[in-house]
Amino acid sequence: MASAFEMPEDKRDSRRQRLLLTAQMDFEDGTRDVHLLNISATGAKLDCEAAPSHGEAVTLICGGLRVAGHVAWIDEMRFGIAFDMPIDAKQLIARGQRHLHG
């Protein structure tokens, strides 16, 4: 276990890439706008005004990308999703990093 001064061990399988994009997400109760904060081949970190439920089935929609997954964790308005199948997010990452770095 990490102390307060150490970073916890990252147990994710894929390296995350920071970005900043507006996207949509289909939730069980409808579609909402979300902010895509980082992404990898296996998941993403997002925020929105009303976070979904842990374990909820969702579909991320951004540009030509539509990817199904489920909510893996929630921290107030931020949440992580694990994709059902790995994706190739290179074009999305390039687009999001252009927004992030101006």
C-alpha positions as CSV (number, residue, x, y, z in Angstrom):
1,M,0.0,0.0,0.0
2,A,1.3,3.5,-0.9
3,S,1.9,6.1,1.8
4,A,0.4,9.6,1.5
5,F,3.7,10.7,-0.3
6,E,3.8,7.9,-2.8
7,M,1.8,7.3,-6.0
8,P,-0.2,4.2,-5.8
9,E,0.8,1.4,-8.2
10,D,-1.0,1.8,-11.6
11,K,-2.7,-1.6,-12.3
12,R,-4.2,-0.6,-15.7
13,D,-3.1,-2.6,-18.7
14,S,-2.7,0.3,-21.1
15,R,-0.9,3.6,-20.9
16,R,-3.3,6.6,-20.7
17,Q,-3.0,9.7,-23.0
18,R,-4.2,13.1,-21.7
19,L,-6.5,15.0,-23.9
20,L,-9.5,17.4,-23.6
21,L,-12.5,16.7,-25.9
22,T,-16.2,17.2,-25.6
23,A,-18.0,14.0,-26.4
24,Q,-21.4,12.3,-25.8
25,M,-22.1,9.2,-23.9
26,D,-25.2,7.0,-24.0
27,F,-26.2,6.1,-20.4
28,E,-29.1,3.9,-19.3
29,D,-31.2,7.0,-18.9
30,G,-30.3,8.8,-22.1
31,T,-27.4,10.7,-23.8
32,R,-25.3,13.3,-22.0
33,D,-22.4,15.6,-22.9
34,V,-19.2,14.5,-21.3
35,H,-15.6,15.8,-21.2
36,L,-13.0,13.2,-22.3
37,L,-10.0,13.8,-20.0
38,N,-7.8,10.8,-21.0
39,I,-8.0,7.6,-23.0
40,S,-6.2,4.4,-23.7
41,A,-6.9,1.3,-25.7
42,T,-8.8,-0.2,-22.8
43,G,-10.6,2.7,-21.1
44,A,-11.1,6.4,-20.5
45,K,-11.5,9.0,-17.7
46,L,-14.4,11.5,-18.2
47,D,-16.4,14.0,-16.3
48,C,-20.0,15.3,-16.6
49,E,-22.6,17.1,-14.6
50,A,-24.3,13.9,-13.4
51,A,-22.1,10.9,-13.0
52,P,-23.5,7.4,-13.9
53,S,-23.8,4.5,-11.6
54,H,-20.9,2.1,-10.9
55,G,-21.1,-0.8,-13.3
56,E,-23.5,0.9,-15.6
57,A,-23.3,0.0,-19.3
58,V,-22.3,3.0,-21.4
59,T,-21.3,3.9,-25.0
60,L,-18.8,6.7,-25.6
61,I,-19.4,8.7,-28.8
62,C,-16.7,11.0,-30.1
63,G,-16.1,11.8,-33.8
64,G,-16.4,8.5,-35.7
65,L,-15.7,6.5,-32.5
66,R,-18.5,4.6,-30.8
67,V,-17.3,2.2,-28.1
68,A,-19.2,0.3,-25.5
69,G,-18.0,-0.3,-22.0
70,H,-19.0,0.0,-18.3
71,V,-18.4,2.4,-15.5
72,A,-15.4,1.1,-13.5
73,W,-15.1,3.8,-10.9
74,I,-16.7,7.1,-9.8
75,D,-15.2,10.1,-7.9
76,E,-17.9,12.8,-7.6
77,M,-18.4,14.1,-11.2
78,R,-15.4,12.2,-12.7
79,F,-15.6,8.6,-13.6
80,G,-13.7,5.9,-15.5
81,I,-15.0,3.5,-18.1
82,A,-13.5,0.2,-19.1
83,F,-14.1,-0.6,-22.7
84,D,-15.6,-4.0,-23.7
85,M,-13.0,-4.4,-26.4
86,P,-9.7,-2.6,-26.9
87,I,-9.7,0.3,-29.4
88,D,-7.1,2.1,-31.5
89,A,-7.5,5.7,-30.2
90,K,-4.6,7.3,-32.1
91,Q,-6.6,9.8,-34.2
92,L,-8.8,10.7,-31.2
93,I,-5.6,11.2,-29.0
94,A,-4.0,13.5,-31.7
95,R,-7.2,15.6,-32.0
96,G,-7.6,15.8,-28.2
97,Q,-4.0,16.8,-27.6
98,R,-4.3,19.6,-30.2
99,H,-7.2,21.0,-28.1
100,L,-5.2,20.5,-24.8
101,H,-2.1,22.3,-26.1
102,G,-3.9,25.0,-28.0
